[in-house]
C-alpha cells in the first residue's frame, strides 16, 4: 500500500543525492512511494530542455523504474477542479501543475512530499510532508 507521493522537487533532490536527509527519508519509505504522471511529465520536460537530454533521460528512466507512476484520471481531475475553484475564490491560486499534483495526491489519500509548502499548504485536505 502506498502512503506518499513525491513532488517533482523531491524527485530532483533524490536523483542528485542531496540534501542527504531527503535521500535518507526516501530510503526509509522505499516501496511506499509513487509519483504522479504529472510529475513524470515535468521530469521529461526538464530532460528535453536540458543540455544533455540522452544522459538525463537515462537517469530519469532509472529513477522511475524503482517506483510506480500513478495515472492521472477522472478522480484526480475532479479534485483538481475543486481545489482550483476554492483557491480562486480565496484569491490564492497556485501553479497549474501544482494544482494537478495536489489534486492527484488528495484524490488518492496520499501524503504529498514537497519542499513547496508555501503553495501546497493552501490546499484544504491535502496531507503534506517536507523532508527538509
N, CA, C and O atoms as CSV, one atom per row, in Angstrom:
chain,resi,resn,atom,element,x,y,z
A,1,UNK,N,N,0.841,-1.186,0.000
A,1,UNK,CA,C,0.000,0.000,0.000
A,1,UNK,C,C,0.885,1.248,0.000
A,1,UNK,O,O,1.827,1.360,0.784
A,2,UNK,N,N,0.568,2.160,-0.875
A,2,UNK,CA,C,1.349,3.390,-0.977
A,2,UNK,C,C,0.851,4.417,0.036
A,2,UNK,O,O,-0.338,4.485,0.348
A,3,UNK,N,N,1.789,5.211,0.539
A,3,UNK,CA,C,1.427,6.237,1.512
A,3,UNK,C,C,1.861,7.635,1.090
A,3,UNK,O,O,1.291,8.624,1.553
A,4,UNK,N,N,2.857,7.729,0.223
A,4,UNK,CA,C,3.444,9.022,-0.126
A,4,UNK,C,C,3.517,9.221,-1.641
A,4,UNK,O,O,3.753,8.278,-2.397
A,5,UNK,N,N,3.308,10.467,-2.063
A,5,UNK,CA,C,3.519,10.866,-3.452
A,5,UNK,C,C,4.597,11.946,-3.442
A,5,UNK,O,O,4.491,12.933,-2.715
A,6,UNK,N,N,5.617,11.753,-4.243
A,6,UNK,CA,C,6.718,12.711,-4.302
A,6,UNK,C,C,6.424,13.811,-5.309
A,6,UNK,O,O,6.030,13.545,-6.445
A,7,UNK,N,N,6.619,15.040,-4.878
A,7,UNK,CA,C,6.547,16.181,-5.782
A,7,UNK,C,C,7.841,16.218,-6.597
A,7,UNK,O,O,8.835,15.593,-6.229
A,8,UNK,N,N,7.815,16.937,-7.678
A,8,UNK,CA,C,8.961,16.995,-8.588
A,8,UNK,C,C,10.234,17.450,-7.886
A,8,UNK,O,O,11.304,16.902,-8.149
A,9,UNK,N,N,10.144,18.430,-7.007
A,9,UNK,CA,C,11.366,18.911,-6.353
A,9,UNK,C,C,12.013,17.829,-5.500
A,9,UNK,O,O,13.240,17.770,-5.419
A,10,UNK,N,N,11.222,16.973,-4.862
A,10,UNK,CA,C,11.796,15.886,-4.062
A,10,UNK,C,C,12.459,14.841,-4.951
A,10,UNK,O,O,13.494,14.282,-4.587
A,11,UNK,N,N,11.875,14.576,-6.101
A,11,UNK,CA,C,12.495,13.637,-7.041
A,11,UNK,C,C,13.869,14.152,-7.453
A,11,UNK,O,O,14.835,13.389,-7.485
A,12,UNK,N,N,13.960,15.425,-7.764
A,12,UNK,CA,C,15.244,16.020,-8.162
A,12,UNK,C,C,16.261,15.900,-7.033
A,12,UNK,O,O,17.419,15.564,-7.279
A,13,UNK,N,N,15.843,16.170,-5.799
A,13,UNK,CA,C,16.762,16.031,-4.660
A,13,UNK,C,C,17.278,14.596,-4.545
A,13,UNK,O,O,18.467,14.381,-4.309
A,14,UNK,N,N,16.397,13.624,-4.709
A,14,UNK,CA,C,16.808,12.218,-4.604
A,14,UNK,C,C,17.778,11.872,-5.725
A,14,UNK,O,O,18.805,11.238,-5.484
A,15,UNK,N,N,17.463,12.278,-6.934
A,15,UNK,CA,C,18.338,11.986,-8.074
A,15,UNK,C,C,19.715,12.598,-7.867
A,15,UNK,O,O,20.730,11.964,-8.157
A,16,UNK,N,N,19.752,13.817,-7.370
A,16,UNK,CA,C,21.042,14.499,-7.155
A,16,UNK,C,C,21.731,14.058,-5.865
A,16,UNK,O,O,22.876,14.422,-5.598
A,17,UNK,N,N,20.999,13.257,-5.062
A,17,UNK,CA,C,21.532,12.719,-3.811
A,17,UNK,C,C,21.903,13.811,-2.809
A,17,UNK,O,O,22.803,13.632,-1.989
A,18,UNK,N,N,21.212,14.928,-2.883
A,18,UNK,CA,C,21.386,15.995,-1.913
A,18,UNK,C,C,20.139,16.872,-1.896
A,18,UNK,O,O,19.509,17.046,-2.939
A,19,UNK,N,N,19.781,17.403,-0.803
A,19,UNK,CA,C,20.369,17.224,0.518
A,19,UNK,C,C,20.232,15.777,0.999
A,19,UNK,O,O,19.281,15.076,0.653
A,20,UNK,N,N,21.189,15.360,1.790
A,20,UNK,CA,C,21.277,13.969,2.212
A,20,UNK,C,C,20.042,13.514,2.984
A,20,UNK,O,O,19.622,12.365,2.850
A,21,UNK,N,N,19.453,14.403,3.793
A,21,UNK,CA,C,18.298,13.993,4.596
A,21,UNK,C,C,17.120,13.559,3.727
A,21,UNK,O,O,16.326,12.717,4.146
A,22,UNK,N,N,16.995,14.118,2.529
A,22,UNK,CA,C,15.932,13.698,1.615
A,22,UNK,C,C,16.198,12.274,1.145
A,22,UNK,O,O,15.285,11.449,1.100
A,23,UNK,N,N,17.431,11.990,0.799
A,23,UNK,CA,C,17.797,10.640,0.368
A,23,UNK,C,C,17.565,9.629,1.493
A,23,UNK,O,O,17.095,8.519,1.240
A,24,UNK,N,N,17.888,10.002,2.722
A,24,UNK,CA,C,17.639,9.124,3.874
A,24,UNK,C,C,16.150,8.811,4.015
A,24,UNK,O,O,15.775,7.654,4.202
A,25,UNK,N,N,15.312,9.824,3.928
A,25,UNK,CA,C,13.864,9.620,4.039
A,25,UNK,C,C,13.333,8.791,2.872
A,25,UNK,O,O,12.456,7.946,3.050
A,26,UNK,N,N,13.865,9.038,1.689
A,26,UNK,CA,C,13.471,8.261,0.520
A,26,UNK,C,C,13.755,6.779,0.771
A,26,UNK,O,O,12.907,5.928,0.505
A,27,UNK,N,N,14.926,6.482,1.273
A,27,UNK,CA,C,15.295,5.090,1.548
A,27,UNK,C,C,14.432,4.491,2.656
A,27,UNK,O,O,14.091,3.310,2.592
A,28,UNK,N,N,14.077,5.272,3.659
A,28,UNK,CA,C,13.224,4.786,4.745
A,28,UNK,C,C,11.822,4.437,4.255
A,28,UNK,O,O,11.183,3.530,4.787
A,29,UNK,N,N,11.349,5.149,3.253
A,29,UNK,CA,C,9.993,4.939,2.744
A,29,UNK,C,C,9.966,4.087,1.469
A,29,UNK,O,O,8.949,4.031,0.778
A,30,UNK,N,N,11.072,3.435,1.168
A,30,UNK,CA,C,11.148,2.616,-0.056
A,30,UNK,C,C,9.955,1.661,-0.126
A,30,UNK,O,O,9.598,1.013,0.858
A,31,UNK,N,N,9.358,1.593,-1.293
A,31,UNK,CA,C,8.219,0.714,-1.508
A,31,UNK,C,C,6.877,1.337,-1.169
A,31,UNK,O,O,5.835,0.768,-1.494
A,32,UNK,N,N,6.882,2.499,-0.518
A,32,UNK,CA,C,5.636,3.157,-0.118
A,32,UNK,C,C,5.354,4.434,-0.899
A,32,UNK,O,O,4.409,5.159,-0.589
A,33,UNK,N,N,6.177,4.710,-1.916
A,33,UNK,CA,C,6.071,5.988,-2.627
A,33,UNK,C,C,5.699,5.793,-4.090
A,33,UNK,O,O,5.995,4.773,-4.712
A,34,UNK,N,N,5.045,6.812,-4.601
A,34,UNK,CA,C,4.714,6.877,-6.024
A,34,UNK,C,C,5.012,8.293,-6.502
A,34,UNK,O,O,5.271,9.196,-5.707
A,35,UNK,N,N,4.969,8.461,-7.809
A,35,UNK,CA,C,4.921,9.802,-8.380
A,35,UNK,C,C,3.688,9.873,-9.277
A,35,UNK,O,O,3.205,8.860,-9.782
A,36,UNK,N,N,3.206,11.060,-9.456
A,36,UNK,CA,C,2.091,11.311,-10.361
A,36,UNK,C,C,2.599,11.325,-11.799
A,36,UNK,O,O,3.756,11.660,-12.053
A,37,UNK,N,N,1.742,10.965,-12.721
A,37,UNK,CA,C,2.114,11.094,-14.133
A,37,UNK,C,C,2.374,12.562,-14.480
A,37,UNK,O,O,3.072,12.851,-15.452
A,38,UNK,N,N,1.825,13.482,-13.703
A,38,UNK,CA,C,2.105,14.912,-13.902
A,38,UNK,C,C,3.557,15.210,-13.536
A,38,UNK,O,O,4.237,15.947,-14.249
A,39,UNK,N,N,4.031,14.646,-12.439
A,39,UNK,CA,C,5.437,14.799,-12.047
A,39,UNK,C,C,6.339,14.190,-13.110
A,39,UNK,O,O,7.366,14.767,-13.468
A,40,UNK,N,N,5.956,13.030,-13.609
A,40,UNK,CA,C,6.743,12.396,-14.671
A,40,UNK,C,C,6.820,13.317,-15.891
A,40,UNK,O,O,7.882,13.452,-16.500
A,41,UNK,N,N,5.710,13.945,-16.246
A,41,UNK,CA,C,5.703,14.881,-17.376
A,41,UNK,C,C,6.653,16.048,-17.124
A,41,UNK,O,O,7.360,16.480,-18.035
A,42,UNK,N,N,6.672,16.563,-15.889
A,42,UNK,CA,C,7.599,17.652,-15.560
A,42,UNK,C,C,9.050,17.188,-15.678
A,42,UNK,O,O,9.906,17.937,-16.150
A,43,UNK,N,N,9.325,15.967,-15.254
A,43,UNK,CA,C,10.685,15.434,-15.365
A,43,UNK,C,C,11.104,15.311,-16.829
A,43,UNK,O,O,12.226,15.666,-17.189
A,44,UNK,N,N,10.204,14.810,-17.666
A,44,UNK,CA,C,10.506,14.674,-19.096
A,44,UNK,C,C,10.717,16.050,-19.719
A,44,UNK,O,O,11.606,16.219,-20.554
A,45,UNK,N,N,9.927,17.017,-19.332
A,45,UNK,CA,C,10.119,18.382,-19.823
A,45,UNK,C,C,11.523,18.872,-19.476
A,45,UNK,O,O,12.206,19.460,-20.314
A,46,UNK,N,N,11.947,18.629,-18.241
A,46,UNK,CA,C,13.299,19.016,-17.826
A,46,UNK,C,C,14.374,18.332,-18.642
A,46,UNK,O,O,15.375,18.951,-19.003
A,47,UNK,N,N,14.172,17.060,-18.935
A,47,UNK,CA,C,15.124,16.307,-19.763
A,47,UNK,C,C,15.207,16.923,-21.153
A,47,UNK,O,O,16.297,17.160,-21.672
A,48,UNK,N,N,14.060,17.178,-21.744
A,48,UNK,CA,C,14.011,17.672,-23.123
A,48,UNK,C,C,14.647,19.044,-23.289
A,48,UNK,O,O,15.190,19.345,-24.352
A,49,UNK,N,N,14.592,19.874,-22.268
A,49,UNK,CA,C,15.181,21.205,-22.399
A,49,UNK,C,C,16.614,21.261,-21.873
A,49,UNK,O,O,17.242,22.319,-21.908
A,50,UNK,N,N,17.134,20.141,-21.389
A,50,UNK,CA,C,18.484,20.126,-20.814
A,50,UNK,C,C,19.558,20.094,-21.900
A,50,UNK,O,O,19.279,19.827,-23.069
A,51,UNK,N,N,20.777,20.371,-21.487
A,51,UNK,CA,C,21.918,20.334,-22.410
A,51,UNK,C,C,22.326,18.902,-22.747
A,51,UNK,O,O,23.006,18.667,-23.745
A,52,UNK,N,N,21.907,17.936,-21.905
A,52,UNK,CA,C,22.288,16.530,-22.107
A,52,UNK,C,C,21.050,15.633,-22.053
A,52,UNK,O,O,20.913,14.836,-21.125
A,53,UNK,N,N,20.157,15.749,-23.020
A,53,UNK,CA,C,18.895,15.009,-22.933
A,53,UNK,C,C,19.055,13.490,-22.891
A,53,UNK,O,O,18.319,12.822,-22.163
A,54,UNK,N,N,19.980,12.936,-23.638
A,54,UNK,CA,C,20.131,11.476,-23.648
A,54,UNK,C,C,20.583,10.967,-22.280
A,54,UNK,O,O,20.016,10.011,-21.751
A,55,UNK,N,N,21.590,11.598,-21.719
A,55,UNK,CA,C,22.100,11.178,-20.408
A,55,UNK,C,C,21.044,11.392,-19.323
A,55,UNK,O,O,20.843,10.526,-18.472
A,56,UNK,N,N,20.380,12.530,-19.353
A,56,UNK,CA,C,19.367,12.813,-18.334
A,56,UNK,C,C,18.152,11.908,-18.471
A,56,UNK,O,O,17.513,11.572,-17.474
A,57,UNK,N,N,17.830,11.513,-19.689
A,57,UNK,CA,C,16.733,10.581,-19.908
A,57,UNK,C,C,17.033,9.233,-19.248
A,57,UNK,O,O,16.149,8.622,-18.648
A,58,UNK,N,N,18.269,8.778,-19.361
A,58,UNK,CA,C,18.658,7.514,-18.716
A,58,UNK,C,C,18.530,7.614,-17.197
A,58,UNK,O,O,18.088,6.669,-16.543
A,59,UNK,N,N,18.914,8.750,-16.645
A,59,UNK,CA,C,18.807,8.957,-15.191
A,59,UNK,C,C,17.341,8.895,-14.758
A,59,UNK,O,O,17.010,8.236,-13.772
A,60,UNK,N,N,16.478,9.569,-15.484
A,60,UNK,CA,C,15.048,9.565,-15.149
A,60,UNK,C,C,14.473,8.166,-15.314
A,60,UNK,O,O,13.719,7.702,-14.458
A,61,UNK,N,N,14.818,7.491,-16.399
A,61,UNK,CA,C,14.331,6.122,-16.611
A,61,UNK,C,C,14.744,5.206,-15.469
A,61,UNK,O,O,13.948,4.392,-15.001
A,62,UNK,N,N,15.993,5.341,-15.021
A,62,UNK,CA,C,16.471,4.524,-13.905
A,62,UNK,C,C,15.681,4.839,-12.640
A,62,UNK,O,O,15.272,3.930,-11.917
A,63,UNK,N,N,15.468,6.113,-12.374
A,63,UNK,CA,C,14.743,6.501,-11.164
A,63,UNK,C,C,13.316,5.959,-11.185
A,63,UNK,O,O,12.880,5.336,-10.217
A,64,UNK,N,N,12.591,6.188,-12.264
A,64,UNK,CA,C,11.180,5.789,-12.293
A,64,UNK,C,C,11.003,4.276,-12.366
A,64,UNK,O,O,9.909,3.771,-12.115
A,65,UNK,N,N,12.061,3.552,-12.703
A,65,UNK,CA,C,11.956,2.088,-12.709
A,65,UNK,C,C,11.813,1.544,-11.285
A,65,UNK,O,O,11.431,0.389,-11.099
A,66,UNK,N,N,12.115,2.365,-10.288
A,66,UNK,CA,C,12.060,1.932,-8.889
A,66,UNK,C,C,10.758,2.297,-8.184
A,66,UNK,O,O,10.571,1.930,-7.024
A,67,UNK,N,N,9.859,3.005,-8.851
A,67,UNK,CA,C,8.576,3.334,-8.238
A,67,UNK,C,C,7.460,3.250,-9.257
A,67,UNK,O,O,7.693,3.138,-10.461
A,68,UNK,N,N,6.255,3.307,-8.752
A,68,UNK,CA,C,5.090,3.334,-9.631
A,68,UNK,C,C,4.783,4.776,-10.021
A,68,UNK,O,O,4.953,5.708,-9.234
A,69,UNK,N,N,4.330,4.926,-11.252
A,69,UNK,CA,C,3.821,6.208,-11.733
A,69,UNK,C,C,2.306,6.054,-11.791
A,69,UNK,O,O,1.787,5.245,-12.560
A,70,UNK,N,N,1.602,6.833,-10.978
A,70,UNK,CA,C,0.144,6.739,-10.968
A,70,UNK,C,C,-0.443,7.547,-12.115
A,70,UNK,O,O,-0.110,8.715,-12.314
A,71,UNK,N,N,-1.324,6.897,-12.864
A,71,UNK,CA,C,-2.017,7.589,-13.944
A,71,UNK,C,C,-2.977,8.627,-13.371
A,71,UNK,O,O,-3.629,8.404,-12.351
A,72,UNK,N,N,-3.043,9.748,-14.046
A,72,UNK,CA,C,-3.948,10.835,-13.676
A,72,UNK,C,C,-5.286,10.554,-14.337
A,72,UNK,O,O,-5.382,10.518,-15.564
A,73,UNK,N,N,-6.314,10.355,-13.533
A,73,UNK,CA,C,-7.617,10.005,-14.084
A,73,UNK,C,C,-8.726,10.931,-13.630
A,73,UNK,O,O,-8.468,12.002,-13.080
A,74,UNK,N,N,-9.974,10.510,-13.864
A,74,UNK,CA,C,-11.128,11.354,-13.549
A,74,UNK,C,C,-11.227,11.765,-12.080
A,74,UNK,O,O,-11.627,12.890,-11.779
A,75,UNK,N,N,-10.867,10.866,-11.170
A,75,UNK,CA,C,-10.940,11.205,-9.737
A,75,UNK,C,C,-9.979,12.349,-9.415
A,75,UNK,O,O,-10.341,13.284,-8.700
A,76,UNK,N,N,-8.756,12.275,-9.941
A,76,UNK,CA,C,-7.775,13.345,-9.732
A,76,UNK,C,C,-8.260,14.638,-10.383
A,76,UNK,O,O,-8.103,15.720,-9.817
A,77,UNK,N,N,-8.850,14.523,-11.573
A,77,UNK,CA,C,-9.346,15.704,-12.279
A,77,UNK,C,C,-10.450,16.405,-11.482
A,77,UNK,O,O,-10.509,17.634,-11.450
A,78,UNK,N,N,-11.317,15.629,-10.845
A,78,UNK,CA,C,-12.383,16.220,-10.032
A,78,UNK,C,C,-11.796,16.975,-8.839
A,78,UNK,O,O,-12.261,18.063,-8.500
A,79,UNK,N,N,-10.778,16.397,-8.206
A,79,UNK,CA,C,-10.132,17.086,-7.081
A,79,UNK,C,C,-9.434,18.360,-7.565
A,79,UNK,O,O,-9.477,19.393,-6.897
A,80,UNK,N,N,-8.794,18.274,-8.725
A,80,UNK,CA,C,-8.166,19.466,-9.316
A,80,UNK,C,C,-9.188,20.598,-9.449
A,80,UNK,O,O,-8.938,21.724,-9.021
A,81,UNK,N,N,-10.339,20.284,-10.046
A,81,UNK,CA,C,-11.371,21.303,-10.248
A,81,UNK,C,C,-11.846,21.908,-8.942
A,81,UNK,O,O,-12.046,23.119,-8.849
A,82,UNK,N,N,-12.026,21.071,-7.935
A,82,UNK,CA,C,-12.450,21.537,-6.615
A,82,UNK,C,C,-11.403,22.446,-5.986
A,82,UNK,O,O,-11.730,23.514,-5.467
A,83,UNK,N,N,-10.155,22.023,-6.033
A,83,UNK,CA,C,-9.060,22.805,-5.441
A,83,UNK,C,C,-8.893,24.132,-6.167
A,83,UNK,O,O,-8.775,25.185,-5.541
A,84,UNK,N,N,-8.884,24.070,-7.487
A,84,UNK,CA,C,-8.675,25.297,-8.264
A,84,UNK,C,C,-9.758,26.327,-7.986
A,84,UNK,O,O,-9.466,27.503,-7.768
A,85,UNK,N,N,-11.010,25.882,-7.994
A,85,UNK,CA,C,-12.096,26.845,-7.765
A,85,UNK,C,C,-12.044,27.404,-6.345
A,85,UNK,O,O,-12.313,28.588,-6.143
A,86,UNK,N,N,-11.704,26.576,-5.361
A,86,UNK,CA,C,-11.605,27.054,-3.974
A,86,UNK,C,C,-10.498,28.093,-3.833
A,86,UNK,O,O,-10.694,29.127,-3.193
A,87,UNK,N,N,-9.347,27.825,-4.422
A,87,UNK,CA,C,-8.229,28.768,-4.319
A,87,UNK,C,C,-8.502,30.055,-5.091
A,87,UNK,O,O,-8.102,31.136,-4.658
A,88,UNK,N,N,-9.179,29.946,-6.226
A,88,UNK,CA,C,-9.534,31.152,-6.977
A,88,UNK,C,C,-10.513,32.016,-6.189
A,88,UNK,O,O,-10.401,33.242,-6.188
A,89,UNK,N,N,-11.473,31.380,-5.519
A,89,UNK,CA,C,-12.426,32.139,-4.693
A,89,UNK,C,C,-11.704,32.881,-3.572
A,89,UNK,O,O,-12.102,33.983,-3.195
A,90,UNK,N,N,-10.646,32.276,-3.041
A,90,UNK,CA,C,-9.871,32.892,-1.959
A,90,UNK,C,C,-8.857,33.908,-2.480
A,90,UNK,O,O,-8.265,34.656,-1.701
A,91,UNK,N,N,-8.658,33.934,-3.798
A,91,UNK,CA,C,-7.665,34.823,-4.387
A,91,UNK,C,C,-6.241,34.364,-4.144
A,91,UNK,O,O,-5.317,35.176,-4.107
A,92,UNK,N,N,-6.062,33.039,-3.977
A,92,UNK,CA,C,-4.729,32.491,-3.686
A,92,UNK,C,C,-4.406,31.316,-4.611
A,92,UNK,O,O,-4.123,30.220,-4.128
A,93,UNK,N,N,-4.442,31.520,-5.925
A,93,UNK,CA,C,-4.185,30.404,-6.838
A,93,UNK,C,C,-2.739,29.910,-6.742
A,93,UNK,O,O,-1.849,30.616,-6.267
A,94,UNK,N,N,-2.538,28.681,-7.205
A,94,UNK,CA,C,-1.190,28.113,-7.305
A,94,UNK,C,C,-0.978,27.671,-8.747
A,94,UNK,O,O,-1.914,27.681,-9.547
A,95,UNK,N,N,0.243,27.286,-9.075
A,95,UNK,CA,C,0.571,26.892,-10.443
A,95,UNK,C,C,-0.252,25.709,-10.932
A,95,UNK,O,O,-0.689,24.873,-10.142
A,96,UNK,N,N,-0.455,25.649,-12.234
A,96,UNK,CA,C,-1.309,24.622,-12.830
A,96,UNK,C,C,-0.802,23.216,-12.522
A,96,UNK,O,O,-1.583,22.369,-12.090
A,97,UNK,N,N,0.478,22.952,-12.733
A,97,UNK,CA,C,0.978,21.607,-12.450
A,97,UNK,C,C,0.882,21.281,-10.966
A,97,UNK,O,O,0.589,20.142,-10.602
A,98,UNK,N,N,1.123,22.265,-10.107
A,98,UNK,CA,C,0.962,22.037,-8.667
A,98,UNK,C,C,-0.491,21.720,-8.326
A,98,UNK,O,O,-0.754,20.887,-7.459
A,99,UNK,N,N,-1.426,22.367,-8.991
A,99,UNK,CA,C,-2.844,22.053,-8.788
A,99,UNK,C,C,-3.135,20.602,-9.149
A,99,UNK,O,O,-3.822,19.897,-8.410
A,100,UNK,N,N,-2.611,20.161,-10.288
A,100,UNK,CA,C,-2.837,18.776,-10.719
A,100,UNK,C,C,-2.210,17.784,-9.745
A,100,UNK,O,O,-2.829,16.779,-9.395
A,101,UNK,N,N,-0.986,18.061,-9.308
A,101,UNK,CA,C,-0.301,17.154,-8.382
A,101,UNK,C,C,-1.036,17.120,-7.040
A,101,UNK,O,O,-1.212,16.050,-6.458
A,102,UNK,N,N,-1.460,18.274,-6.553
A,102,UNK,CA,C,-2.217,18.326,-5.297
A,102,UNK,C,C,-3.522,17.544,-5.423
A,102,UNK,O,O,-3.878,16.765,-4.538
A,103,UNK,N,N,-4.224,17.756,-6.520
A,103,UNK,CA,C,-5.471,17.030,-6.746
A,103,UNK,C,C,-5.257,15.536,-6.828
A,103,UNK,O,O,-6.059,14.757,-6.314
A,104,UNK,N,N,-4.178,15.138,-7.473
A,104,UNK,CA,C,-3.880,13.717,-7.617
A,104,UNK,C,C,-3.569,13.091,-6.262
A,104,UNK,O,O,-4.110,12.038,-5.921
A,105,UNK,N,N,-2.697,13.739,-5.489
A,105,UNK,CA,C,-2.339,13.202,-4.165
A,105,UNK,C,C,-3.573,13.135,-3.261
A,105,UNK,O,O,-3.815,12.123,-2.604
A,106,UNK,N,N,-4.341,14.214,-3.235
A,106,UNK,CA,C,-5.521,14.244,-2.365
A,106,UNK,C,C,-6.550,13.200,-2.783
A,106,UNK,O,O,-7.172,12.563,-1.933
A,107,UNK,N,N,-6.728,13.025,-4.079
A,107,UNK,CA,C,-7.724,12.059,-4.554
A,107,UNK,C,C,-7.361,10.627,-4.188
A,107,UNK,O,O,-8.241,9.776,-4.057
A,108,UNK,N,N,-6.081,10.361,-4.023
A,108,UNK,CA,C,-5.616,9.015,-3.665
A,108,UNK,C,C,-5.393,8.860,-2.159
A,108,UNK,O,O,-5.042,7.776,-1.692
A,109,UNK,N,N,-5.595,9.941,-1.399
A,109,UNK,CA,C,-5.378,9.886,0.043
A,109,UNK,C,C,-3.916,9.753,0.424
A,109,UNK,O,O,-3.590,9.227,1.488
A,110,UNK,N,N,-3.031,10.234,-0.451
A,110,UNK,CA,C,-1.592,10.115,-0.219
A,110,UNK,C,C,-1.028,11.385,0.408
A,110,UNK,O,O,-1.571,12.475,0.233
A,111,UNK,N,N,0.056,11.226,1.132
A,111,UNK,CA,C,0.799,12.359,1.679
A,111,UNK,C,C,1.687,12.896,0.566
A,111,UNK,O,O,2.490,12.151,0.003
A,112,UNK,N,N,1.556,14.161,0.246
A,112,UNK,CA,C,2.404,14.775,-0.766
A,112,UNK,C,C,3.686,15.254,-0.097
A,112,UNK,O,O,3.651,16.023,0.863
A,113,UNK,N,N,4.813,14.789,-0.615
A,113,UNK,CA,C,6.118,15.176,-0.082
A,113,UNK,C,C,6.696,16.238,-1.002
A,113,UNK,O,O,6.958,15.983,-2.178
A,114,UNK,N,N,6.892,17.431,-0.453
A,114,UNK,CA,C,7.331,18.561,-1.262
A,114,UNK,C,C,8.125,19.543,-0.416
A,114,UNK,O,O,7.981,19.601,0.806
A,115,UNK,N,N,8.959,20.308,-1.090
A,115,UNK,CA,C,9.627,21.430,-0.444
A,115,UNK,C,C,8.923,22.742,-0.819
A,115,UNK,O,O,9.441,23.831,-0.572
A,116,UNK,N,N,7.751,22.615,-1.410
A,116,UNK,CA,C,6.976,23.769,-1.850
A,116,UNK,C,C,5.761,23.946,-0.940
A,116,UNK,O,O,4.624,24.015,-1.407
A,117,UNK,N,N,6.013,24.017,0.332
A,117,UNK,CA,C,4.929,24.076,1.312
A,117,UNK,C,C,4.089,25.345,1.176
A,117,UNK,O,O,2.880,25.322,1.409
A,118,UNK,N,N,4.726,26.443,0.802
A,118,UNK,CA,C,4.010,27.720,0.708
A,118,UNK,C,C,2.811,27.615,-0.232
A,118,UNK,O,O,1.757,28.190,0.039
A,119,UNK,N,N,2.967,26.893,-1.321
A,119,UNK,CA,C,1.847,26.724,-2.258
A,119,UNK,C,C,0.866,25.674,-1.744
A,119,UNK,O,O,-0.339,25.917,-1.674
A,120,UNK,N,N,1.392,24.510,-1.388
A,120,UNK,CA,C,0.522,23.377,-1.084
A,120,UNK,C,C,-0.226,23.506,0.238
A,120,UNK,O,O,-1.274,22.881,0.403
A,121,UNK,N,N,0.272,24.288,1.176
A,121,UNK,CA,C,-0.430,24.465,2.455
A,121,UNK,C,C,-1.803,25.101,2.276
A,121,UNK,O,O,-2.653,24.998,3.161
A,122,UNK,N,N,-2.025,25.742,1.164
A,122,UNK,CA,C,-3.317,26.394,0.904
A,122,UNK,C,C,-4.403,25.414,0.483
A,122,UNK,O,O,-5.580,25.772,0.433
A,123,UNK,N,N,-4.012,24.177,0.180
A,123,UNK,CA,C,-4.960,23.194,-0.346
A,123,UNK,C,C,-5.619,22.448,0.813
A,123,UNK,O,O,-4.972,21.680,1.524
A,124,UNK,N,N,-6.903,22.688,0.985
A,124,UNK,CA,C,-7.649,22.053,2.068
A,124,UNK,C,C,-7.684,20.534,1.879
A,124,UNK,O,O,-7.949,20.029,0.788
A,125,UNK,N,N,-7.409,19.830,2.966
A,125,UNK,CA,C,-7.494,18.372,2.949
A,125,UNK,C,C,-6.292,17.664,2.366
A,125,UNK,O,O,-6.282,16.435,2.289
A,126,UNK,N,N,-5.281,18.404,1.954
A,126,UNK,CA,C,-4.074,17.791,1.395
A,126,UNK,C,C,-3.088,17.536,2.527
A,126,UNK,O,O,-2.701,18.454,3.250
A,127,UNK,N,N,-2.692,16.288,2.667
A,127,UNK,CA,C,-1.701,15.937,3.690
A,127,UNK,C,C,-0.311,16.157,3.112
A,127,UNK,O,O,-0.023,15.754,1.985
A,128,UNK,N,N,0.548,16.803,3.899
A,128,UNK,CA,C,1.862,17.228,3.410
A,128,UNK,C,C,2.981,16.807,4.344
A,128,UNK,O,O,2.802,16.704,5.557
A,129,UNK,N,N,4.142,16.567,3.745
A,129,UNK,CA,C,5.391,16.408,4.483
A,129,UNK,C,C,6.479,17.115,3.697
A,129,UNK,O,O,6.472,17.137,2.466
A,130,UNK,N,N,7.414,17.691,4.439
A,130,UNK,CA,C,8.618,18.257,3.837
A,130,UNK,C,C,9.789,17.527,4.469
A,130,UNK,O,O,9.967,17.577,5.686
A,131,UNK,N,N,10.580,16.858,3.663
A,131,UNK,CA,C,11.686,16.054,4.182
A,131,UNK,C,C,12.946,16.878,4.401
A,131,UNK,O,O,14.013,16.319,4.657
A,132,UNK,N,N,12.839,18.188,4.305
A,132,UNK,CA,C,13.989,19.059,4.586
A,132,UNK,C,C,13.822,19.737,5.930
A,132,UNK,O,O,14.687,20.509,6.343
